[in-house]
Amino acid sequence: MTGLVAIDARAAVRPELGGVERWARELAVRLPALRRGAYVVLRPPPALVHRAGHAWEQLVLPLRAARLGARALLCPANLAPIAYGRTVVVIHDAAALRHPGWYSPAYARWQRLVLPAIARRARQVITVSEFSRGELHELLGVDATVIPGGVDDRFSPAADPGPACRALSLERPYVLCVASHTARKNLAALVPAARTLAADGIELVVAGGHRPQFAREAGLDALRLLGHVDDALLPGLYAGGEAFALPSRYEGFGLPVLEAMASGTPVVAAAAGALPETCAGAAVLAEPDGEAFAAALGALLRDPGERERLRAAGLARARAFSWDATARAVDALLSAAGTSPSAGTRSATAR
């Protein structure tokens, strides 16, 4: 690789940790370590990591990249400076375009305005699954390169649940969901299961908070809402679960299902979005409604043989993904990136 690549780390320094933030954090650490001297990480002041940072990303970031003489600017969290002509952007999904009602009106308008322009002007568009590649092709007219995310080695069956259980006052067996409290995550589909499991002394707990750009779900009183959970506690929290459930109606990839699989926890996931692709037969798939999820979780928890089968299948599936492999694939793409826009016929998949 010749020439410096700048990395937009606005999402990497957010306190929240969703899939987009995980991508940004991992690449901001692993790419500079992979090829020393080839990358520079550009971070905004802490006050500008959320909505207040749009101006920094659109105006200050490209100026800093230009002053450094960067030949490309990697933006791993959906957004990029529109006026800068050397971006390589990771667009994780097209949910705000496909389902604008799941978001605040202002956020949906902003996405509708900027995403098409970002995609058209980017030198390369990366996305995270074949499902998202199809969405971006249909809704934005771009052919993106698929590079899936990874799983950190911290997520393991050997992770100790004790610190998480003590910190979060978890005293009973639990089924875990890791998701923000937003309409697209469809947490209400877990409520019937939570009521049924409570009779057996099992809690259904949700790690994750609310984000203001998303429409909030109501009627979640039957769930144990943990709010934001420190990243250091997540491996043990996954490993201690009786099962993991993700009822999302739309995921561009679904990193939490892989993290659960790597932790040896059997997974029930929605048969929607990219989740069937990500799970690849290593999870129970259910329609994203309350009755289906209650039936699937109940059947799984009553069947030790099926739980062991899914545990083994999940561990094998998770071993196919690593953040080092993701970083190498992104580095290879950046090494080969030319100057043509991504709206042509370019297509490749990195695994």
C-alpha positions as CSV (number, residue, x, y, z in Angstrom):
1,M,0.0,0.0,0.0
2,T,1.3,3.5,-0.8
3,G,0.0,6.6,0.8
4,L,-1.8,7.2,4.1
5,V,-5.3,6.1,4.8
6,A,-7.3,8.1,7.4
7,I,-9.9,6.4,9.5
8,D,-13.0,8.2,10.7
9,A,-13.3,7.2,14.4
10,R,-16.4,9.2,15.4
11,A,-18.4,6.0,16.0
12,A,-15.4,4.3,17.7
13,V,-15.4,6.8,20.6
14,R,-19.1,6.6,21.4
15,P,-19.9,5.1,24.8
16,E,-22.7,2.9,23.2
17,L,-21.6,-0.3,21.6
18,G,-23.8,-1.5,18.8
19,G,-22.7,-3.3,15.7
20,V,-21.6,0.0,13.9
21,E,-19.6,1.1,16.9
22,R,-18.0,-2.4,17.2
23,W,-16.9,-2.2,13.6
24,A,-15.4,1.3,14.1
25,R,-13.6,0.3,17.2
26,E,-12.1,-2.9,15.8
27,L,-10.9,-1.3,12.6
28,A,-9.5,1.8,14.4
29,V,-7.3,-0.6,16.4
30,R,-6.5,-3.5,14.0
31,L,-5.8,-1.6,10.8
32,P,-3.0,0.5,12.2
33,A,-1.6,-2.6,13.9
34,L,-1.8,-4.6,10.7
35,R,0.2,-2.1,8.6
36,R,2.1,0.3,10.8
37,G,2.5,3.8,9.4
38,A,-0.2,3.2,6.7
39,Y,-3.2,4.4,8.8
40,V,-4.0,7.4,10.9
41,V,-7.0,7.5,13.2
42,L,-9.0,10.8,13.4
43,R,-11.2,11.3,16.4
44,P,-13.5,14.1,17.2
45,P,-13.8,15.8,20.7
46,P,-16.0,13.7,23.0
47,A,-18.8,16.2,22.7
48,L,-19.1,15.6,19.0
49,V,-19.5,11.8,18.8
50,H,-23.3,12.0,18.3
51,R,-25.6,14.3,16.4
52,A,-23.5,17.3,17.3
53,G,-20.7,15.7,15.4
54,H,-22.3,15.7,11.9
55,A,-20.7,19.1,11.2
56,W,-17.3,17.8,12.3
57,E,-17.6,14.8,10.0
58,Q,-18.8,16.8,7.0
59,L,-16.4,19.7,7.4
60,V,-13.5,19.2,9.8
61,L,-12.7,15.6,9.1
62,P,-12.1,16.0,5.3
63,L,-9.9,19.0,6.0
64,R,-7.8,17.0,8.4
65,A,-7.5,14.1,6.0
66,A,-6.5,16.5,3.2
67,R,-3.9,18.2,5.3
68,L,-2.4,14.8,6.1
69,G,-2.2,14.0,2.4
70,A,-4.4,10.9,2.9
71,R,-5.1,9.0,-0.3
72,A,-8.3,7.6,1.1
73,L,-10.6,8.2,4.1
74,L,-12.2,5.0,5.6
75,C,-15.6,5.7,7.1
76,P,-16.8,2.5,8.9
77,A,-20.1,3.7,10.3
78,N,-22.6,4.5,7.4
79,L,-21.8,8.2,7.1
80,A,-19.0,10.0,5.4
81,P,-18.2,13.6,4.3
82,I,-20.2,14.2,1.1
83,A,-17.8,16.8,-0.4
84,Y,-14.7,14.6,0.0
85,G,-14.0,12.5,-3.1
86,R,-11.7,9.9,-1.6
87,T,-14.0,8.0,0.8
88,V,-14.3,4.3,1.3
89,V,-17.5,3.8,3.3
90,V,-19.0,0.9,5.2
91,I,-22.8,1.1,4.9
92,H,-24.2,-1.6,7.2
93,D,-27.8,-1.7,5.9
94,A,-30.5,0.5,4.4
95,A,-33.0,0.2,7.2
96,A,-33.6,4.0,7.4
97,L,-34.6,4.0,3.7
98,R,-36.5,0.7,3.8
99,H,-38.4,1.4,7.1
100,P,-38.2,5.2,7.8
101,G,-41.0,4.9,10.4
102,W,-38.6,3.1,12.7
103,Y,-36.6,6.3,13.2
104,S,-37.2,9.9,14.3
105,P,-38.5,12.0,11.4
106,A,-35.4,14.2,11.4
107,Y,-33.0,11.2,11.3
108,A,-35.0,9.5,8.5
109,R,-34.9,12.8,6.4
110,W,-31.2,13.1,7.0
111,Q,-30.5,9.5,5.9
112,R,-32.7,10.0,2.8
113,L,-30.7,13.1,1.9
114,V,-27.1,12.0,2.6
115,L,-26.9,8.2,2.0
116,P,-27.5,8.3,-1.8
117,A,-24.9,11.1,-2.1
118,I,-22.4,9.3,0.1
119,A,-22.8,6.1,-1.9
120,R,-22.5,7.8,-5.3
121,R,-19.3,9.7,-4.4
122,A,-17.5,6.9,-2.6
123,R,-14.6,5.2,-4.3
124,Q,-15.7,2.0,-2.7
125,V,-18.8,0.9,-0.7
126,I,-18.4,-2.0,1.7
127,T,-21.3,-3.7,3.3
128,V,-21.5,-6.6,5.8
129,S,-23.8,-9.3,4.2
130,E,-25.3,-10.4,1.0
131,F,-28.6,-9.3,2.3
132,S,-27.4,-5.7,2.8
133,R,-25.6,-5.8,-0.6
134,G,-29.0,-6.5,-2.2
135,E,-30.6,-3.7,-0.2
136,L,-28.0,-1.2,-1.2
137,H,-28.2,-2.3,-4.9
138,E,-32.0,-1.9,-4.9
139,L,-32.3,1.3,-2.8
140,L,-29.0,3.2,-3.6
141,G,-28.0,1.7,-7.0
142,V,-24.5,0.6,-5.8
143,D,-22.7,-2.7,-6.0
144,A,-21.0,-3.1,-2.7
145,T,-18.2,-5.4,-1.6
146,V,-19.3,-7.8,1.2
147,I,-16.9,-8.0,4.1
148,P,-18.5,-9.5,7.3
149,G,-17.6,-8.5,10.8
150,G,-15.9,-10.7,13.3
151,V,-15.9,-12.0,16.8
152,D,-13.4,-11.2,19.4
153,D,-11.6,-14.0,21.3
154,R,-13.0,-12.6,24.6
155,F,-16.3,-14.2,23.7
156,S,-15.8,-17.8,24.8
157,P,-17.6,-20.5,26.8
158,A,-14.8,-20.1,29.3
159,A,-15.8,-16.5,30.1
160,D,-16.8,-16.1,33.7
161,P,-20.5,-15.0,34.2
162,G,-19.8,-14.2,37.9
163,P,-18.8,-10.5,37.5
164,A,-21.7,-9.7,35.2
165,C,-24.2,-11.5,37.4
166,R,-23.0,-9.6,40.5
167,A,-22.8,-6.2,38.8
168,L,-26.2,-6.6,37.2
169,S,-27.9,-8.4,40.2
170,L,-28.8,-11.4,38.1
171,E,-29.7,-14.1,40.6
172,R,-31.9,-16.4,38.5
173,P,-31.3,-18.3,35.2
174,Y,-31.8,-16.0,32.3
175,V,-32.3,-15.9,28.5
176,L,-30.3,-13.0,27.1
177,C,-31.0,-10.5,24.3
178,V,-28.5,-7.8,23.3
179,A,-30.3,-5.0,21.5
180,S,-31.2,-1.4,21.8
181,H,-34.8,-0.5,22.8
182,T,-35.9,0.4,19.3
183,A,-38.7,-0.5,17.0
184,R,-36.6,-2.5,14.5
185,K,-35.2,-4.7,17.3
186,N,-38.8,-5.9,17.9
187,L,-38.3,-6.5,21.7
188,A,-42.1,-6.8,22.2
189,A,-41.9,-10.2,20.5
190,L,-40.1,-11.4,23.6
191,V,-42.8,-10.4,26.0
192,P,-44.9,-13.6,25.7
193,A,-41.8,-15.7,26.2
194,A,-40.8,-13.7,29.2
195,R,-44.2,-14.2,30.9
196,T,-44.0,-18.0,30.2
197,L,-40.4,-18.4,31.3
198,A,-41.1,-16.4,34.5
199,A,-43.3,-19.2,35.7
200,D,-40.2,-21.5,35.5
201,G,-38.0,-19.0,37.4
202,I,-36.2,-17.9,34.2
203,E,-35.7,-14.1,33.4
204,L,-35.6,-12.7,30.0
205,V,-33.0,-9.9,30.2
206,V,-32.1,-7.3,27.6
207,A,-28.7,-5.6,27.5
208,G,-28.8,-2.3,25.6
209,G,-30.2,1.2,25.9
210,H,-32.4,3.6,23.9
211,R,-31.0,5.8,21.1
212,P,-32.8,9.1,20.4
213,Q,-32.7,8.7,16.6
214,F,-34.8,5.5,16.8
215,A,-38.5,5.2,17.5
216,R,-39.0,3.7,21.0
217,E,-40.9,0.5,21.7
218,A,-43.5,0.4,24.5
219,G,-45.0,-2.5,26.5
220,L,-41.8,-4.1,27.6
221,D,-42.6,-4.3,31.3
222,A,-42.2,-8.2,31.3
223,L,-38.6,-7.9,30.2
224,R,-35.7,-7.2,32.6
225,L,-34.1,-4.2,30.9
226,L,-30.5,-3.9,32.0
227,G,-29.7,-0.7,30.0
228,H,-26.2,-0.1,28.8
229,V,-23.9,-2.9,29.9
230,D,-20.1,-2.3,30.1
231,D,-18.3,-4.0,27.3
232,A,-16.0,-5.8,29.8
233,L,-19.1,-7.6,31.3
234,L,-20.5,-8.8,28.0
235,P,-18.5,-12.0,27.4
236,G,-19.5,-13.4,30.8
237,L,-23.1,-12.2,30.3
238,Y,-23.3,-14.1,27.0
239,A,-21.7,-17.2,28.4
240,G,-24.0,-17.4,31.5
241,G,-27.2,-17.4,29.4
242,E,-29.5,-20.4,29.1
243,A,-30.1,-19.2,25.5
244,F,-29.8,-16.1,23.4
245,A,-32.8,-14.5,21.6
246,L,-32.8,-11.8,18.9
247,P,-36.2,-11.1,17.4
248,S,-35.1,-8.2,15.1
249,R,-37.3,-7.5,12.0
250,Y,-34.3,-6.1,10.2
251,E,-30.5,-6.7,10.7
252,G,-27.8,-5.9,8.2
253,F,-25.7,-8.6,9.8
254,G,-26.5,-9.4,13.5
255,L,-23.2,-9.4,15.4
256,P,-24.8,-10.4,18.7
257,V,-25.8,-13.8,17.4
258,L,-22.2,-14.6,16.5
259,E,-21.0,-13.3,19.9
260,A,-23.6,-15.6,21.6
261,M,-22.5,-18.6,19.4
262,A,-18.8,-18.0,20.3
263,S,-19.8,-18.0,23.9
264,G,-21.4,-21.4,23.6
265,T,-24.9,-20.1,24.1
266,P,-27.7,-21.6,21.8
267,V,-29.4,-19.0,19.7
268,V,-33.0,-18.3,18.6
269,A,-33.1,-15.6,15.9
270,A,-35.7,-14.1,13.7
271,A,-36.1,-15.5,10.2
272,A,-35.8,-11.9,8.8
273,G,-33.2,-9.6,7.3
274,A,-29.6,-11.0,7.3
275,L,-30.1,-13.2,10.4
276,P,-30.7,-16.5,8.4
277,E,-27.5,-15.7,6.4
278,T,-25.4,-15.0,9.5
279,C,-26.7,-17.9,11.5
280,A,-26.4,-20.4,8.6
281,G,-28.1,-23.3,10.2
282,A,-26.5,-22.8,13.6
283,A,-29.6,-21.3,15.3
284,V,-33.3,-21.9,15.6
285,L,-35.1,-19.4,13.3
286,A,-38.5,-18.2,14.2
287,E,-40.9,-15.7,12.7
288,P,-40.5,-12.4,14.5
289,D,-43.7,-12.5,16.5
290,G,-44.5,-13.2,20.1
291,E,-46.1,-16.6,19.7
292,A,-43.4,-18.0,17.5
293,F,-40.6,-16.8,19.8
294,A,-42.3,-18.1,22.9
295,A,-42.8,-21.5,21.2
296,A,-39.2,-21.7,19.9
297,L,-37.6,-20.7,23.2
298,G,-39.8,-23.0,25.2
299,A,-39.0,-25.9,23.0
300,L,-35.3,-25.2,23.1
301,L,-35.1,-24.9,26.8
302,R,-37.0,-28.2,27.3
303,D,-34.6,-30.1,24.9
304,P,-31.1,-30.6,26.3
305,G,-30.0,-32.5,23.2
306,E,-31.0,-29.7,20.9
307,R,-29.3,-27.1,23.1
308,E,-26.1,-29.1,22.9
309,R,-26.4,-29.5,19.1
310,L,-26.9,-25.8,18.7
311,R,-24.0,-25.1,21.1
312,A,-21.6,-27.1,19.0
313,A,-23.0,-25.8,15.7
314,G,-22.7,-22.2,17.0
315,L,-19.1,-22.6,18.1
316,A,-18.2,-23.9,14.7
317,R,-20.0,-21.1,12.9
318,A,-18.4,-18.4,15.1
319,R,-14.9,-19.8,14.4
320,A,-15.4,-18.8,10.7
321,F,-15.3,-15.1,11.7
322,S,-12.6,-12.9,13.2
323,W,-11.9,-9.2,13.4
324,D,-8.4,-9.9,12.2
325,A,-9.8,-11.4,9.0
326,T,-12.2,-8.5,8.6
327,A,-9.2,-6.0,9.0
328,R,-7.2,-8.0,6.4
329,A,-10.0,-7.9,3.9
330,V,-10.6,-4.2,4.4
331,D,-6.8,-3.5,4.1
332,A,-6.7,-5.5,0.9
333,L,-9.6,-3.6,-0.6
334,L,-8.0,-0.3,0.4
335,S,-4.7,-1.4,-1.2
336,A,-6.5,-2.0,-4.5
337,A,-9.0,0.9,-4.3
338,G,-8.9,3.0,-7.5
339,T,-10.6,6.3,-8.3
340,S,-13.8,5.0,-10.0
341,P,-17.1,5.4,-8.1
342,S,-18.9,2.4,-6.7
343,A,-22.0,2.8,-8.7
344,G,-20.8,0.6,-11.5
345,T,-20.7,-3.1,-11.7
346,R,-18.0,-3.9,-9.2
347,S,-18.8,-6.8,-6.9
348,A,-16.8,-9.1,-4.7
349,T,-17.3,-10.9,-1.4
350,A,-14.5,-11.3,1.2
351,R,-14.9,-14.1,3.7
